Amino acid sequence: MKKLALLILALGLLTTCKKAELKGEYFVFGESYNMSIGDGVTLFLLKNGNLYPDNMDRYTNEEWTFKNDKLSKDKYKLAKQLLDELPNYFNDNPSATFGCPDCADQGAYYIKIGERNSIKTFYIDTKVSTQPVEIREFIVSMKSTLKQLK
């Protein structure tokens, strides 16, 4: 009986450790240029080991929608690498706006992290030099990733 209890405790600890390493149940990132003609938004949803493109032409404050078609595993790996680079600064500043996203028709970057009991959403001005030092490298990496995924 003691062995069974120890086994259950050990499995519980291992499961807890794995969950603690996750940054969220889903990760959305992308950019929008709402004053552009045509498709003015590019968002990606990373969820359950897959990557999905958005199903929208414009960014709105409404619910974001995504296609059901999964992108290739190579594209998934690019997005997963970006998630792995996510600075802790975002955890320390949940649901923040950095700069003045799309105020002067310069576009905006978006990040959304869905966790079990919360959603963290970040709106980021595209002018990297005006952003907190702690996230500048990540913004550059996100911009590069977005170019590779298009």
Secondary structure, DSSP 8 states (H G I E B T S, - for coil): -HHHHHHHHHHHHHHHHHHHH---SEEEEEEE-TTSSS--EEEEEEETTEEEEB--SS--SS---B-SS---HHHHHHHHHHHHT--THHHHSTT-EES-TTTTSS-EEEEEEE-SS-EEEEEEES-GGGS-HHHHHHHHHHHHHHHHH-
